[in-house]
Amino acid sequence: MDSKFFKNLEGKTGVNMNDIFSLANSLQGANFKDEKTVRSVIQQVSRIANKPVNKEMEDKIVNSIVNGKEKLDFNTIAKMMNKK
């Protein structure tokens, strides 16, 4: 992809694309029915997005994903984080 595109996206969002790619690579083959894995992903997304997630919200997100109510993707987690 065009590096200018990513630089523009980084400028608009404040999110480092290398962090996003690193997270995406780490998710390949991950078990999203495992609570520890899901908590780790939530914490990574929170850090990358610079949006703190309190324990109560993390528990709700984990429960929802582990129990199959929600799929695990950035949009789902972002929507849940914005509901707080």
Secondary structure, DSSP 8 states (H G I E B T S, - for coil): --HHHHHHHHHHH---HHHHHHHHHHHTT--TT-HHHHHHHHHHHHHHHT----HHHHHHHHHHHHTTSS--SHHHHHHHHHT-
